[in-house]
């Protein structure tokens, strides 16, 4: 007899929640250049997660040299 495969239920954010995060980051006021850079970094991170489907573990392993004008996500 074979063991049954157990599948985890995948939970995803609702569109409204994702839109709230984007709105928050876009409307966030910054006082310094450093804060603005951090705001833009966070916006790019959110965009990569939402629009490419890349996993967080994959995202944190992206190196500056991996980024160009275009990016290709392979796999899944």
LINURSUL-V627859 format. One record per residue. RES is the residue in one letter. D_CENTER is the distance of its C-alpha to the mean C-alpha in Angstrom with 2 decimals. Layout:
# LINURSUL-V627859
res=[RES,RES]
d_center=[D_CENTER,D_CENTER]
This chain:
# LINURSUL-V627859
res=[X,X,X,X,X,X,X,X,X,X,X,X,X,X,X,X,X,X,X,X,X,X,X,X,X,X,X,X,X,X,X,X,X,X,X,X,X,X,X,X,X,X,X,X,X,X,X,X,X,X,X,X,X,X,X,X,X,X,X,X,X,X,X,X,X,X,X,X,X,X,X,X,X,X,X,X]
d_center=[41.02,37.32,34.69,32.48,28.87,26.75,23.49,20.89,19.89,16.24,15.07,12.56,12.06,14.59,14.07,15.91,13.65,10.53,13.09,14.33,11.18,11.11,14.88,14.91,12.99,15.06,18.24,17.95,21.09,21.35,24.69,24.15,22.61,20.76,19.19,18.27,16.65,14.56,13.69,12.71,10.66,8.67,8.51,7.37,4.48,3.73,5.31,4.17,2.14,5.21,7.57,7.81,7.55,6.98,7.61,6.89,10.37,9.94,7.29,9.83,12.57,11.85,14.91,15.90,18.40,15.89,14.66,17.07,17.68,16.32,13.99,14.73,12.89,15.83,16.53,15.69]
